[in-house]
Amino acid sequence: MINFQTSPESYRHWKLSFDGSVATLTMDVDPVSTLAPGYELKMNSYDLGVDIELYDAVQRLRFEHPEVRAVVMASANPKIFCAGANIKMLGVSSHGHKVNFCKFTNETRNSIEDATENSRQTYLCAVSGTAAGGGYELALATDYIMMVDDGNTAVSLPEVPLLAVLPGTGGLTRVVDKRKVRRDLADIFCSIEEGVKGKRAVEWRLVDEVVPSSKFKAAVAEKAAQLAAGSDRPTTEKGVTLTPVARVIDTDKVSYPHIDIVFDRETRAANITIKGPKAACPEGLAAIKALGVDFYPLALARELDDAILHLRANEITVATWVFRTQGASDLVMGYDAALQKFGASDWLVREILLYWKRTMKRLDVTSRTLFALVEPGSCFAGFVAEILFAADRSFMLDGTFENNPAPEATIRLSALNFDGLPMGNGISRLATRFLGEPDSVTKARDAIGQDLDAAAAARFGLVTGTPDDIDWDDEIRLMIEERAAFSPDSLTGMEANLRFAGPETMETKIFGRLTAWQNWIFQRPNAVGDGGALKLYGTGKRAAYNQERV
């Protein structure tokens, strides 16, 4: 089982150090500490285990260290910054593992950019030695790249000429969209194995600055201090310790304090119940901060984040995730109001909102069918209702179940459903749902705070269908059984295309365009066949390509 939970005391590949408002995250990969047998992590290359630690470090820097305003990413190896994803690991991994690995690394790079943009914790990359492939893609996720100006240090994206695959972690997109490298120069850069160094790297905008080796350390420190000075993060507040997420895994269920997952192996479905808060939201910031990781929105975000990663990596044949909620909408809305009230002015509440936003984005790009069921006793309200709007289809019971005293199901909207929790396309899930229907968005916004029953939810277009109790069980059963009969591959493609209507952004390009192409290339013999470049890398043999352009 792949475990996504870790802590700095267990890190094998990264070191965290602090100097006032600047933290340094140093990559120092232990070659023999791999996630699976069959390869070694030479040359500061990485596998999923290395990236799980990186993701954990990025999260902790945001929550546990409010005083940190700038983060320097560096390497402990002066000759090799990072060689990127380990090639032998890719060669021995299943197709599914490669895809999940690329998705997680992309999400982690996005979280670094999100920290810079929204948490004012700016990342700077100090490149000393070669930064190749995923190593340069790691640097591309930071806001400012400094590079040693010597005969050894260079940045490169050699995947096409060396491996017959693409830079899998947003490299192509970030070179032209983020760094604004001219297209023809980017074409040259992505076609040469040796990469680009020195002043040419600055002229092509591949890095921001090159500095002689003798002055590099001082120059990095000066730039980091300059970036830190521009942040609004507090210097005297105490952070929130991210204690281990409580989780119990059994054969057919996974339990968290606020989430229960029960598997139906026959229909390959996971029934996921989100439990609402048991108590009212504490009043005032001091009370929220006293709760720390136990503050309901933060606790739920951490559990849902872990659940998504666990299901993706360890339950790969479970094809359909069926979400339900259970609790009181009034209590959820109390927490929702606190998120809105303090989210713009307090660093911690801002972090919690940003974490929920990133968790929902992780759900959006998950290659599983997502259904949501709104039943009596549910609490699809405010920020929790985002799960409902992330679903591929949603059904709401019209009325109540016979012999069930639970109150009739309702949905309650808040301002967060319209602003503050955008998808990767930059707009809200409701704006994406009602693309081309601005009046529908306006009508839904006018209903903020109202309890919307099944008839009202259907009238506003918030759910797919509203069966009554007579038809409910059969409708839901047929829907899940039908899904289990379809090709998982075609479902993945269909759902991803339908979910991301609307504007294209760097995120949608990475997950929609790059990932789709890479998944195709990962299946092609030119890359992964017996004579493919990925298989033959390091053997001294040349790949034999099928020369047809498809």
Secondary structure, DSSP 8 states (H G I E B T S, - for coil): -------GGG-SSEEEEEETTEEEEEE---TT--SSSS---GGGEE-HHHHHHHHHHHHHHHHH-TT--EEEEEES-SSEEE-EE-HHHHHHS-HHHHHHHHHHHHHHHHHHHHHHHHS--EEEEEE-SEEETHHHHHHHTSSEEEEE-SSS--EE--HHHHHSS--SSSHHHIIIIIS---HHHHHHHTT-SS-B-HHHHHHTTSSSEEE-HHHHHHHHHHHHHHHHHT----SS-----------EE-SSEEE-SSEEEEEETTTTEEEEEEE--SS---SSHHHHHHHGGGSHHHHHHHHHHHHHHHHHHH-TT--EEEEEEES-HHHHHHHHHHHHHHHTT-HHHHHHHHHHHHHHHHHHT-SSEEEEEE-TT---BGGGGHHHHHSSEEEE-SS--TT--S----BB--GGGTSS---TTSS-HHHHHTTT-HHHHHHHHHTTT--B-HHHHHHHT-SSB---HHHHHHHHHHHHHHHHHS-HHHHHHHHHHHHT-S---HHHIIIIIIHHHHHHHTTSHHHHSTTSHHHHTTTT----------
